[in-house]
Each structure stands twice: as C-alpha cells, then as structure tokens.
Amino acid sequence: MKEQVLPSVQDLPPGPTLMAAGGITVERRSDPAVLLSLRRDWNRLVDQSARPNVFLTWEWLHAWWNHFGGESKLHVLVVRDPDRRVIGLGPFCVERSGRVWPLRVLRFLGSRRVGSDYLDLLAARGAERQVCEAIFHALLHDHSWDIAELSDLLDDSITFRYFLEEARRAKCAFGIATGEYCPYLPLASTLEAYFDSLGRSKRSRLKRAKKAVEGIGCTYRMADRPEQLRSALDELFELHAKRWAARGLTGNLADPAVQAFHHEVARELGPEGLMRIYTMDCRGKAIACDYVLERGNTVYFYQTGFDPDPVMEQYHPGYTLLASCLEDSVTRGAREFDFLRGREEYKARWTSEARETRTLTLVPREHGAAYARLLGDQAIRWTKRKARELLSRGQS
C-alpha cells in the first residue's frame, strides 16, 4: 500500500496572519481541511510537551471535530517562527451559546461530550512563553469571539500559567473555577517494586480475588489493534449500558455519535498500539472491560464496564481486571496510571493522589455584554458558595 503523503501547511491557502514579536507569525485557520496538513506538527508538539497528553493528540481532536464540531466554527491558531516552522498551536473552536442573550464562546477542541482532560495550548519546548503571548495577543485582536471558556486546565498548564499573566497586563476580566478531580497512581519501574508498593494486605486480597474468578472459569484477553478493538468496544458499550440500565438511566456511551467517535479513535490510535481494551470473559461471555489510552509514559484509564448481575458482582471482576491492567501497564514501562476525572470509590482503593483542573474564563473589557455576563456568573457562584458555607455551619 502506497504511503499517503500529507500536504504541508504551506501547500494550503494561508488564513489571516498576524505578526508577533521576533518575527513570529500567527495564522487563524477555520477550514477543516487544514487539520490533515497539521497532523505531523501537531503530534510533534504533543510529544515535546512536559506532559504528553493523549487528549491533545491530532487523532483524538480530529475525531472529536468530525463528530461534534458541526455546530461550531473551527478556530485553530498556528504559530510559526521566522523560518516558517510550526512552534505552537491554539486548538480552538467558537460556539454560539444562549438564545435570549447569545454569545460567541471560544473553547478548546474536545471540551465537550467525551471527557477530554488536561486540555492546553501546544508549544515547542523552550518556546512556551513566546507561543502563549503570541496566541493571546492574536485572540485579543480577533473579533470573532466574545468570551473564552478554557476548561480542563491543570495549574501547571502553559495556558493557565501565561494567559493569566497576559490577561492581567491587558486588563481583561477573568474568572477561575474549579473543574474536575482526577486521581492518579505513580507506578514503580518493575513488577516486583510495584507489588511491594501495594502492601501485604492488598496483595493478599488480590490473590484471593484472582483465585476466585479463575475458579469459576474466567479468562483474560486484550485488544490493541483496530480489528480487535472494533468488537471489544461494542462489548464495552453493551456492558456500560447494562450497568446504567440497572439504575434506570442511560450513560454517555449509549449515544451513537459518542460510539462512532470512539470507533474512529480506535482506527487512528489502534495501529500505534496506544489504545487498549482489557476484557474478562466467563464461559465465553464478556463480563468486564477496561478501556485505556496511552501517551508518553502515562496510561489513561478512560472507561470501564461490567456486568451488574449480582451473581457475578460477588466475585468483583472489575477489581481483578483493573489489577491485571495495572500490572500490564507496569510491564509496558508506564510510570503513571491516570484514573482521570471522577471521585468513584474504586479509584480511592488504589490511590490518594489527585490533581484538579480549572476553567479559565476571559473577557476583553471592550466586549461589554460578555463582560457583564461574566460578572453576573461570578456573583451567582459567590452567592452559592456562601450559602453552602452557611448551611454547613448550621449543621455543625
């Protein structure tokens, strides 16, 4: 099969360009066709970052745009050095929000529907400040948006660090809200050291749990190629639906658009072995699935599904399968297992370490309506917080 030659960005018609300090330029691109041309540079910047993140990869965000970008306008900012090399990317889109008082909201690609954690700008190593300053000032002089809501930011993200500085200098209004709670588990470098880190009590519980599921005929398998992932994803969707149906609800994975998104991610990341689904079978039937993604030295625990049948629940197949997944991650050289957003009880069994994300909201002062809305939202949040504090004092 002949290798597909991707066009360079220079082969495509340039978008509006702004000059920044030191000969750096910023191009605004709104044609979805440009995404294909940026694939190599995009992932190069991901892998150069201090925290290579699967949710910032071209594959994840391109699939997101294909399935959820229909009501938005693509708004990608491409930062180039004087030699025309791509040194930064602002992966944005603009959505209309509100009917009575509609605003054009600037958001990161991937910020809705699929739980993308740790979003950020992309910058070449050593050029983080230059890239952020260039993108910020390009946005400041861009009149195609009213308010920026930049979600899922870590405190050490380059967006959070440098945009705040620039917002203060430019006298923009801004707000910071707490986002998601994301537990993570540092991993030892060898299986022996990993087992030692669990402690004797947990090792004994795991040994008993494994013996119990194996005693009723349970076996393990793992899918990490597109042809395997296709059927494994469908099994996960089915188990996830059963678990939610037992509560009388439907989960996010029941949405056909969300399912189609994950199948596309599997086709793109599967050939690289960066998406895996671990499955536990009992008598030829899947009873638990764990869906993980990988980038750099981190494994991201994206989703789990298990059969809610009380007969099976007594064997805790989800706990045992997760243990197997963790052991395989150590063997593959991962140094961190990120449980991602959520305070589920099963995560607390494995770790007490966690990060919190933030949402940074920015409004240039000349955007009067958006500025008033931001102040109103902040007043509402302040009132709710004070009400909770007063209620907790009354109950103490």
N, C-alpha and C positions, 0 to 999 in steps of 0.2 A: 504494500500500500504506500502510495507516494505521500511523503510528509507535507502537510499543509503549511504554506509559507504565509505567515501573518504580515500584513502591511504595517509599516512603522507609522507613527503618528504624523510624520512629515508628509506621508503619501495622501493624507486626507485633508480636505479644505480646512484651514485654520478657523477657530472661533474667535470671538472678541478677545483681544490681548491687552493686558495692562503691564506697564513697566514697573519694576520694583527696584530697590537699591542694589547696586553692584552688578547691573546687567541682567538680573533675574527677571524672567517674564512669567506671567500667569495667564493661561488661556481658559476661557469658560467654554465647556463643551456640553451641548444639550442633545446632540444626535446620538441615539443608542448605538449606531454603527461604530462609533469611536471606541466603545468598550472593548471590542475584539482586538483592536490595534494596540490597546494598552496592557494586554494580558501579561506579557513578559516583564515589563517595567513594574507593573502593579505588584506582582508576587516577589519580584526582586526587592522592592521596598518593604514588603511584609517581612521577609526573611532577614532584612538588615535591622529591623527594629529591636529594641531591648526586650520586647515580649512578643515574639512572632505569634500571631493570633489567627486561628482558622476562620473566625468570623469577619476578618478583614480581607481574606483572600479573594482574588478575582472570581474563583469558582462559586463561592458562597454568595457574593453580592451580585454577580451576573445572573445567577439563578433567581435570586430574590427579585431583581428588576424584571426579569421575564415573567414572573408570576404575580407580582404585587405592585409593579410600578405603573400600572395602567392609568391610575387617577393622579399621577404625579408628573412633574416635568424634571427630566434628568438635569443635574446641575453639577457636573464634575469640573473641578478646577485642577489644571495641570501646570505644575511649576517646573520651569526649566532654568538651567544655569546658562551662562553666556555661550557655552559650546552646544547648546540645544539639547543637552541630556536631561531626562526627566529626573528631578530630585525630590519631587513631592506631589502628593495628590490630595485633593479635598473631595471625598466621595459623598456628595450631597444629592438631594432631590428637593423640590419645592412642592408642597401640597397646599390645597385650599382647605381652610378649617373654619367652620362656623357658617350658619345660614343668615342669621339676623345681622351679625357683625363679622363678615368673612375677612380672614387674614391669609396672607401667603406665608406659610411656615417653612423655614429651611430646616431640614432634618438630615441625619446620616442615612445613607442607603442601609437597608437591613434592620431599621429600628422598630419595625412593627411586624406582628403576626408570627414570627418564627423564633423569638427569644435569642437574638444575637447579643452576646455580652461583650464588654470591653471594646466598644467602638472608638474610633480615633481618626485623626489625620495620619497620613503616611509620609515619612520623610527619610531621606538618605541619612545614614549615620554621620553625625557631626554637623548636619545642616538643619537640625530640628527647629532651632530658633528662627533661622532665616526663612524656612518654609512657612512656619506658623505666622510670622509677621507679614509675609507676602500674601498669604491667603486671607488673613484678617483684613488687611487694607484693601484687597480686591473686593471682598464682601462688603466692606464699608461704603465703597463707591458703586456698588451694584444695587440698582433699584428694582430688582425683580423679586424681592422678598421683603417682608415686613418684620418678622420676628424669627429668631433662631432658637430652636429647642434641640439641644445636642445632648442626647441621652446615652446612658450606659458607659459613662466615662469613669475610669479609675483616677484616683487622686494623682498618680504619677504619669498619667497620660500627657502627651505633649499638648493636646488641645486644652486640657484643664490648666496646665502649668502656664502656658504662654498666652492663651486667649484672655485669661483673667487680667494679666499684666496689660495687654493691649487695650482691653475694654476700659480699664481704669484711666489709661492715658487719653483715650478718645472720649472719655466722659459718657460712655454708653451706660444705659441702665442694664443691670444684670441680676439674676437670681440663681441660687444654688439649692437644689432639692435632693434629698436622699433617694437613691434608686433601689437597687437590688442587693440582697445579702447573698454572697457567693462563697460557700465553704470550699476549701481545697486541702489536699493532703500531700505534703512533701514525701517523696519516695526515696528509699535507700538505693544505693548503687548496685547491690547484689540481693538475690533472693534470701540468702542467709541473714544478711543485715536487716532486710525487710521483715522477715519472720521474727527476728529478735525484737524489732521495734513494736510489734503487736502486743508483746507481753504474754506470759504463760497462760493466763485465764482466757484471753481471746483466742489464742492458738488452740486451746482445748475445745472451746465452743465450736470453732470452725471445723476441727477434726471430727467432732460428733455430728455436725450438720452435714458434712460431706458424706460421711458413712451412712447417714440416714437416707439421703436422696439416692445414693448409689445402691442402697439396699432395696429400693422399690423400682430399680431398673432405669434410673435417669442417666443420661449421657450428655456430653458437651460437644458443641461444634461452633465454628467461627467462620463468618463470611467476610471477605475483604476484597472481592473482585466484582465488577459490575454485574456479571451474570449470576453470581451468588447473592449479591445484595438486593437484587430485584425481588426475589421471593422472600428473603429474610425481612425486608422492610414490610412486605404485606403481612407477614406473620406478626411483626411488631404492632402494626396498625390494628390488627384484629384483637390482640391481647389488650392493647391500650383501650380499645373501645369496650371490651368486656368489663374492664376494671371501672371505667366511668359509668357504664350502664348499671353496674351494681349499686351505684349511688344515685341513679335516676338522672344522670347528666350525660352530656357528650363532651369529649375532650377536644383540644385543638387539632389533634391528628385526624379527627373524623372529617375535617374539611378537605374536599377533593383537591383544592388548589394547594393546600399545605402538603398533601401526599404527593402531588405532581412535583412540587418544589424539591422534596427530599429524593425523589427518584432522579431528578436532574442532577442534584448534588452527587448522588451515587455514581452516575455515569461520568461525571467530571473528576471526582476525587478517587473513585474506585481504582482506576488504573495505576494511581500512585500509592495505593495501599494506605491512604490517610483517612479512610472511613471503615469502621468495622462494626459488625453486629455479632455479639456473642449470644448463643441460644442454648437453653437447656431443654432437652427432649425427654419425655416419659412415654415409653411404649410407642415411639414413632410420632408423638404429637408434641409440638412446641408448647411449653408451659411457662417459659420466662425468656425475655430478650433484653439485652443491654446494647444501646446504640452509642458508640463513641466516635469522636473525631480526633485527629492528631495534627499538631504543627510544632516544629521545633522539638523541644524535649517535654512537651506537655500533652497529656491525654485529657480530652474534654468529655465528661460524662453527660451526653446530651439528653437521652431519654431512656426510660425503662418501661417494660410492660410485663405483666404476669397474669396468670390465670387466677381469678378470685375464688375459685372453687374451694370451699372450706376443707375438703379432703386433702387438697394439695397445700393449702396455706400452713397447715400444721408442720410441714417439712421445711418451710422457709426457703423455697427455691430461689427467690430473688436475692436473699442474703448470700447464699452459697455461690450463685452465678457471679455476683459482684466481686466476691473474693477471688474467683478464678480470673475475672477480668483484671483485677488489680495485680495479681501475680504475673499475668502475661505482659502487662504494661511495664513492670519492673524488668522482666526478661528482655523486652524490646529496647530498653535503655531510657525509658521515660524517667524524669526526675520530679514530675509533679502530676497529680491526678486532680483535676479541677471538677468539682461537682456542680459548678455553675449555679444559677440563681435558685433560691428557694431554701426554706428552713425545715424541710422534711426531716422527720425524726430519724430515718435510717441513715441520713448523712451524718448526724451527730454521733452515731455509733462508731464512725470511723475517724472523725477529726473534730477539733475545736477551733482550728484555724479558719479564718474567713476574711474576705475583702468586701467592701461596699462600693457600689457605683454611685455616681451622681448624675443629675441632669443640670446642665448649664443653659440658662435662658438669657439671650442677649437681645437688646433692642437699641438701635441708634436713636438718639434723642429727637431727631427730626421726624421719626416715624410716630407721630403724635398718638394715633389711635392704638397702635400696638403698645406704646409706652404706657398709656392709661390702663390697658388690659393687663399688662404685667404687674403694675402697682395694685390693681384690684385683686389679681390672683394671689399676690404676696400677702395682702391684707386678709384674705379668706384663710390662707394656710396658717397665718399667725393666730387668727381667732380660733381655729380648730385646735391648734397646739395648746393654746392657753386653756381652752375648755377641757381638753384631756388632762392637763396638769391639775386643774381644779377638781376634776372628778376623781383622779387618783388620790388627791389629798383627802377628799371627803370620805373615801373608802378605807383609808389607812387608820 
